Amino acid sequence: MGMQLARAGPWQTAVPVIYVLFALVRTGRSSSAYTGDDCDWVGSGLREDASREVQPIYLRCAHGHVEWNYPRGALQVFLRHGTSGREFRGCLRTSKHFNGAQIYVEGHRKLHLMYSKTDGKHPELLRCFTSYHGQVALYVEAEPVNNTLQKEVASFSYDLQPVSPEALFDDLDECRPCTEEEMLRFYCTSIFVIRGTISSLRNENALLRTELSVKVTKVFRDSEGFVVLNSRGVTTETVLYRPLKCGTKAGSGEFVFMGRIMLGNPVLHCAPRLAEWHKVRRKAMLEGTNQCQLD
């Protein structure tokens, strides 16, 4: 799961314009706004006053997509995880042909450059951020254009994962082993739960993630069908990801892998050894603390 926390980047000459336009949004003087509980937004900058406008967009979903055709002016995209106000970690992935804009994230009294086609980073690297008071504001600024009718599309997908306020700024929180309560919860709620052995491990430094090749021996749940079956219906190897910063090692023996699909990638929540999972499972069934059927 490649991650890159937003950091301050070199300011562009347009930054003073950003602050002027940003102030207009803060004082409610932008000419249009999109609001609601939708996950996605699609729009166009081909309007007479678009180049001088900041358009606020309010999205309240765990994941979704933003597509801005003919970028002009700027978008201010407010992200919240539903209506609960919970804190979250979020990541975005730009489309393969993203063009015509740069993406900033709002920090304390300034904006930090999150994505630019010329920033020298791998185009598939996930750009990640943390919420503040349950919200993140992304600022998508259009680049100057010479041909006003040239078709450019700035689009990206986002994914938000709730976390406790205590874990929000713990950079290694997602690397720690799961507690027994978390194992039971993730077994019942994860997109995939599979049993298998690690056949190989590879660190992808440019994407800040570790790739684990797993030989699957049993599928407990696969809600999105990412585990590939061969012509005889037998599972083959599949690939899972963890953050590079976790320093994952390829242990021997069987594990139970629990996780979800994040921006197209299967990422791990928990990976207890099979013997450890059997112990947790047996204890939960004896005490009646299981939240679902434990196969």
DAGI-V359123 format. One record per residue. N is the residue number from 1. SS is DSSP state (@ for helix, = for strand, . for the rest). OMEGA is omega in whole degrees, 0 to 359 (999 if undefined). Layout:
n->{N,N}
ss->{SS,SS}
omega->{OMEGA,OMEGA}
This chain:
n->{1,2,3,4,5,6,7,8,9,10,11,12,13,14,15,16,17,18,19,20,21,22,23,24,25,26,27,28,29,30,31,32,33,34,35,36,37,38,39,40,41,42,43,44,45,46,47,48,49,50,51,52,53,54,55,56,57,58,59,60,61,62,63,64,65,66,67,68,69,70,71,72,73,74,75,76,77,78,79,80,81,82,83,84,85,86,87,88,89,90,91,92,93,94,95,96,97,98,99,100,101,102,103,104,105,106,107,108,109,110,111,112,113,114,115,116,117,118,119,120,121,122,123,124,125,126,127,128,129,130,131,132,133,134,135,136,137,138,139,140,141,142,143,144,145,146,147,148,149,150,151,152,153,154,155,156,157,158,159,160,161,162,163,164,165,166,167,168,169,170,171,172,173,174,175,176,177,178,179,180,181,182,183,184,185,186,187,188,189,190,191,192,193,194,195,196,197,198,199,200,201,202,203,204,205,206,207,208,209,210,211,212,213,214,215,216,217,218,219,220,221,222,223,224,225,226,227,228,229,230,231,232,233,234,235,236,237,238,239,240,241,242,243,244,245,246,247,248,249,250,251,252,253,254,255,256,257,258,259,260,261,262,263,264,265,266,267,268,269,270,271,272,273,274,275,276,277,278,279,280,281,282,283,284,285,286,287,288,289,290,291,292,293,294,295}
ss->{.,.,.,.,=,.,.,.,.,.,.,.,.,.,@,@,@,@,@,@,@,@,@,@,@,@,.,.,.,.,.,.,=,=,.,.,.,.,.,.,=,=,=,=,.,.,.,.,.,@,@,@,.,=,=,=,=,=,=,.,.,.,=,=,=,=,=,=,=,.,.,.,.,=,=,=,=,=,=,.,.,.,.,.,.,.,.,=,=,=,=,=,=,=,.,.,.,.,.,.,=,=,=,=,=,=,.,.,.,.,=,=,=,=,=,.,.,.,.,.,.,.,.,.,.,.,=,=,=,=,.,=,.,.,=,=,=,=,=,=,=,=,.,.,.,.,.,.,.,.,.,.,=,=,=,=,=,=,=,=,=,=,.,.,.,.,.,.,.,.,.,.,@,@,@,.,.,.,.,@,@,@,@,@,@,@,@,@,@,.,.,=,=,=,=,=,=,=,=,=,=,=,=,=,@,@,@,.,=,=,=,=,=,=,=,=,=,=,=,=,=,=,.,.,.,.,.,.,=,.,.,.,.,.,=,.,=,=,=,=,=,=,=,@,@,@,.,.,.,.,.,.,.,=,=,=,=,=,=,=,=,=,.,.,=,=,=,=,=,=,=,=,=,@,@,@,@,@,@,@,@,@,@,@,@,@,@,.,.,.,.,.,.,.,.}
omega->{184,184,175,177,181,176,179,179,179,181,177,180,182,183,176,177,179,183,177,181,179,179,178,178,182,181,173,184,174,190,181,180,174,180,181,182,181,181,189,175,174,181,183,177,182,173,188,184,188,184,180,190,166,182,178,180,182,181,185,180,177,178,182,188,176,179,183,179,182,184,175,180,182,171,169,188,179,181,173,178,183,182,185,184,182,174,182,164,180,175,174,175,178,179,183,183,177,182,171,182,172,183,176,171,181,174,179,177,175,179,179,179,181,182,170,180,183,183,175,181,180,184,180,179,176,178,192,187,176,183,174,186,175,183,171,175,174,180,183,185,179,175,178,180,176,180,186,181,178,183,173,181,174,183,179,174,180,179,182,181,181,175,176,178,180,183,189,184,173,187,183,182,182,179,186,176,178,172,178,179,180,177,182,180,182,176,184,188,185,176,177,172,183,176,180,179,179,182,176,180,182,176,178,188,182,180,178,179,175,180,178,172,186,173,187,177,178,177,176,178,177,189,183,172,183,177,185,176,176,187,179,180,180,180,177,179,174,184,176,183,171,177,180,184,182,179,184,176,181,178,179,179,183,179,169,184,180,182,184,176,182,180,176,182,174,182,186,165,184,175,178,172,184,180,178,179,178,179,180,180,181,180,181,181,178,183,179,182,179,183,178,177,181,184,999}
